[in-house]
């Protein structure tokens, strides 16, 4: 399961810049338009001059959530391991001291 998560994070990390680069290359492939002499409302701009922000924003949020979930999962696994080691140590101390419980300072 750890390998699949790492592969997912790497895939997202590599796909996001490639998608952004594809949008930039597509925008640069169009010949430059005539210089404008005045204000042009955004609604009247051709499609190639608009920045496709939604896919980049979604990819960025997906990447951040994937990294955050991976971090929380690794912290949870380490916490479970420490708790298990503490239970084992407590059991060993109890059996070593002849069954009486004491606090070790």
Backbone as CSV, one residue per row, in Angstrom:
resi,resn,N_x,N_y,N_z,CA_x,CA_y,CA_z,C_x,C_y,C_z
1,UNK,0.823,-1.190,0.000,0.000,0.000,0.000,0.866,1.251,0.000
2,UNK,2.025,1.217,0.634,2.915,2.362,0.671,3.467,2.696,-0.708
3,UNK,3.777,1.673,-1.487,4.320,1.896,-2.823,3.280,2.531,-3.738
4,UNK,2.034,2.116,-3.601,0.973,2.689,-4.429,0.766,4.162,-4.096
5,UNK,0.846,4.515,-2.835,0.668,5.904,-2.427,1.804,6.761,-2.953
6,UNK,3.029,6.263,-2.850,4.179,6.998,-3.362,4.054,7.174,-4.871
7,UNK,3.601,6.135,-5.563,3.423,6.225,-7.008,2.357,7.258,-7.357
8,UNK,1.286,7.314,-6.569,0.236,8.302,-6.809,0.761,9.719,-6.627
9,UNK,1.504,9.939,-5.563,2.053,11.274,-5.301,3.024,11.670,-6.403
10,UNK,3.887,10.762,-6.806,4.829,11.066,-7.892,4.106,11.317,-9.207
11,UNK,3.068,10.546,-9.475,2.294,10.739,-10.703,1.648,12.102,-10.750
12,UNK,1.065,12.520,-9.618,0.469,13.857,-9.564,1.525,14.942,-9.693
13,UNK,2.663,14.723,-9.059,3.727,15.722,-9.116,4.258,15.886,-10.542
14,UNK,4.289,14.810,-11.295,4.790,14.888,-12.666,3.718,15.339,-13.648
15,UNK,2.464,15.000,-13.387,1.396,15.338,-14.326,1.047,16.814,-14.289
16,UNK,1.129,17.441,-13.135,0.732,18.844,-13.017,1.602,19.760,-13.876
17,UNK,2.939,19.679,-13.791,3.740,20.564,-14.662,3.568,20.255,-16.145
18,UNK,3.363,18.982,-16.488,3.179,18.630,-17.894,1.886,19.216,-18.434
19,UNK,0.827,19.191,-17.637,-0.448,19.769,-18.070,-0.310,21.277,-18.241
20,UNK,0.377,21.916,-17.312,0.573,23.366,-17.414,1.427,23.717,-18.626
21,UNK,2.442,22.901,-18.888,3.313,23.165,-20.031,2.530,23.003,-21.334
22,UNK,1.647,22.022,-21.395,0.833,21.829,-22.594,-0.067,23.020,-22.870
23,UNK,-0.619,23.607,-21.816,-1.476,24.784,-21.993,-0.665,25.974,-22.484
24,UNK,0.544,26.131,-21.968,1.400,27.248,-22.385,1.823,27.067,-23.837
25,UNK,2.202,25.856,-24.217,2.625,25.595,-25.602,1.468,25.838,-26.555
26,UNK,0.256,25.423,-26.185,-0.903,25.638,-27.050,-1.189,27.127,-27.215
27,UNK,-1.020,27.886,-26.139,-1.261,29.325,-26.222,-0.196,30.008,-27.066
28,UNK,1.035,29.540,-27.009,2.116,30.151,-27.772,2.096,29.746,-29.244
29,UNK,1.409,28.673,-29.586,1.375,28.196,-30.959,0.535,29.101,-31.851
30,UNK,-0.375,29.856,-31.263,-1.221,30.749,-32.045,-0.402,31.969,-32.486
31,UNK,-0.627,32.439,-33.695,0.097,33.639,-34.142,-0.365,34.847,-33.324
32,UNK,0.533,35.785,-33.071,0.147,36.958,-32.270,-0.913,37.789,-33.000
33,UNK,-1.843,38.304,-32.250,-2.913,39.122,-32.822,-2.403,40.545,-33.036
34,UNK,-3.186,41.309,-33.750,-2.832,42.719,-33.958,-2.858,43.443,-32.615
35,UNK,-1.966,44.412,-32.447,-1.981,45.171,-31.195,-3.322,45.874,-31.024
36,UNK,-3.788,45.879,-29.815,-5.083,46.498,-29.549,-4.890,47.970,-29.241
37,UNK,-5.850,48.727,-29.646,-5.746,50.163,-29.416,-6.565,50.621,-28.221
38,UNK,-7.314,49.723,-27.612,-8.142,50.131,-26.482,-8.526,48.945,-25.615
39,UNK,-9.448,49.206,-24.718,-9.912,48.197,-23.771,-10.800,47.183,-24.472
40,UNK,-10.557,45.896,-24.177,-11.386,44.816,-24.706,-11.886,44.005,-23.507
41,UNK,-13.204,43.885,-23.334,-13.730,43.111,-22.210,-13.305,41.645,-22.304
42,UNK,-13.196,40.999,-21.164,-12.750,39.611,-21.113,-13.706,38.709,-21.874
43,UNK,-14.982,39.021,-21.860,-15.975,38.182,-22.548,-15.748,38.147,-24.063
44,UNK,-15.105,39.154,-24.587,-14.886,39.233,-26.027,-13.532,38.674,-26.465
45,UNK,-12.711,38.224,-25.560,-11.404,37.677,-25.922,-11.564,36.318,-26.595
46,UNK,-10.696,36.003,-27.529,-10.721,34.663,-28.128,-10.355,33.602,-27.077
47,UNK,-10.741,32.367,-27.331,-10.546,31.278,-26.369,-9.071,31.031,-26.054
48,UNK,-8.159,31.186,-27.024,-6.751,30.898,-26.783,-6.086,31.916,-25.871
49,UNK,-6.707,33.060,-25.646,-6.107,34.066,-24.792,-6.564,33.964,-23.345
50,UNK,-7.450,33.061,-23.054,-7.919,32.873,-21.688,-7.065,31.814,-21.013
51,UNK,-6.697,32.047,-19.775,-5.879,31.104,-19.013,-6.777,30.020,-18.419
52,UNK,-6.530,28.752,-18.714,-7.358,27.678,-18.161,-6.951,27.394,-16.702
53,UNK,-7.452,28.180,-15.786,-7.025,28.082,-14.390,-7.683,26.920,-13.656
54,UNK,-8.885,26.547,-14.022,-9.605,25.515,-13.271,-8.854,24.179,-13.224
55,UNK,-8.359,23.640,-14.340,-7.636,22.362,-14.248,-6.365,22.465,-13.401
56,UNK,-5.670,23.590,-13.488,-4.456,23.750,-12.691,-4.787,23.859,-11.209
57,UNK,-5.853,24.557,-10.880,-6.269,24.703,-9.495,-6.704,23.361,-8.913
58,UNK,-7.460,22.605,-9.666,-7.909,21.283,-9.215,-6.705,20.365,-9.023
59,UNK,-5.762,20.397,-9.942,-4.566,19.560,-9.817,-3.743,19.961,-8.592
60,UNK,-3.637,21.251,-8.330,-2.872,21.715,-7.170,-3.535,21.263,-5.871
61,UNK,-4.850,21.420,-5.780,-5.550,20.971,-4.578,-5.455,19.461,-4.410
62,UNK,-5.581,18.712,-5.496,-5.475,17.253,-5.408,-4.086,16.845,-4.928
63,UNK,-3.070,17.502,-5.427,-1.701,17.190,-5.011,-1.501,17.492,-3.529
64,UNK,-1.964,18.654,-3.082,-1.801,19.021,-1.666,-2.556,18.054,-0.772
65,UNK,-3.780,17.686,-1.144,-4.542,16.732,-0.327,-3.872,15.354,-0.313
66,UNK,-3.341,14.923,-1.435,-2.670,13.625,-1.475,-1.439,13.622,-0.570
67,UNK,-0.655,14.689,-0.612,0.531,14.783,0.251,0.119,14.841,1.716
68,UNK,-0.933,15.603,2.029,-1.401,15.707,3.406,-1.903,14.361,3.921
69,UNK,-2.688,13.658,3.125,-3.175,12.340,3.544,-2.032,11.342,3.708
70,UNK,-1.057,11.399,2.839,0.105,10.516,2.966,0.856,10.803,4.262
71,UNK,1.029,12.075,4.593,1.728,12.453,5.827,0.960,11.976,7.056
72,UNK,-0.348,12.200,7.078,-1.156,11.761,8.222,-1.094,10.246,8.355
73,UNK,-1.135,9.536,7.244,-1.073,8.075,7.288,0.273,7.598,7.853
74,UNK,1.367,8.225,7.447,2.669,7.806,7.973,2.804,8.125,9.456
75,UNK,2.276,9.273,9.894,2.316,9.605,11.327,1.480,8.603,12.110
76,UNK,0.328,8.236,11.598,-0.530,7.254,12.263,0.180,5.908,12.399
77,UNK,0.847,5.455,11.341,1.567,4.176,11.409,2.690,4.228,12.443
78,UNK,3.444,5.330,12.474,4.520,5.454,13.457,3.983,5.497,14.876
79,UNK,2.865,6.159,15.089,2.246,6.220,16.409,1.794,4.833,16.853
80,UNK,1.210,4.063,15.956,0.788,2.694,16.295,2.003,1.836,16.659
81,UNK,3.094,2.002,15.946,4.305,1.239,16.233,4.855,1.596,17.619
82,UNK,4.877,2.876,17.956,5.376,3.304,19.261,4.472,2.775,20.369
83,UNK,3.155,2.842,20.171,2.232,2.312,21.180,2.431,0.816,21.380
84,UNK,2.635,0.084,20.303,2.865,-1.358,20.413,4.166,-1.637,21.168
85,UNK,5.217,-0.876,20.856,6.485,-1.058,21.568,6.345,-0.721,23.046
86,UNK,5.560,0.293,23.377,5.348,0.642,24.786,4.588,-0.463,25.525
87,UNK,3.590,-1.070,24.875,2.867,-2.193,25.498,3.805,-3.363,25.722
88,UNK,4.635,-3.677,24.726,5.582,-4.791,24.868,6.577,-4.519,25.992
89,UNK,7.079,-3.300,26.056,8.029,-2.943,27.103,7.377,-3.017,28.477
90,UNK,6.163,-2.553,28.589,5.443,-2.615,29.860,5.219,-4.064,30.282
91,UNK,4.878,-4.916,29.332,4.674,-6.335,29.653,5.992,-6.978,30.083
92,UNK,7.089,-6.647,29.413,8.387,-7.205,29.797,8.815,-6.734,31.185
93,UNK,8.586,-5.469,31.482,8.940,-4.952,32.810,8.093,-5.617,33.894
94,UNK,6.832,-5.843,33.613,5.948,-6.472,34.583,6.394,-7.903,34.859
95,UNK,6.729,-8.659,33.837,7.163,-10.046,34.052,8.546,-10.101,34.684
96,UNK,9.414,-9.162,34.386,10.769,-9.150,34.939,10.762,-8.828,36.432
97,UNK,9.822,-8.004,36.866,9.780,-7.606,38.263,8.898,-8.527,39.102
98,UNK,8.577,-9.685,38.609,7.849,-10.685,39.368,6.368,-10.426,39.480
99,UNK,5.818,-9.734,38.530,4.385,-9.556,38.517,3.897,-8.333,39.249
100,UNK,4.748,-7.624,39.966,4.276,-6.418,40.642,4.519,-5.229,39.714
101,UNK,3.577,-4.341,39.730,3.665,-3.172,38.848,4.358,-2.054,39.595
102,UNK,5.267,-1.382,38.938,5.927,-0.235,39.522,6.167,0.801,38.443
103,UNK,6.344,2.001,38.875,6.598,3.089,37.930,8.090,3.283,37.805
104,UNK,8.576,3.263,36.585,10.012,3.459,36.332,10.206,4.932,36.013
105,UNK,11.098,5.579,36.730,11.324,7.006,36.519,12.559,7.234,35.710
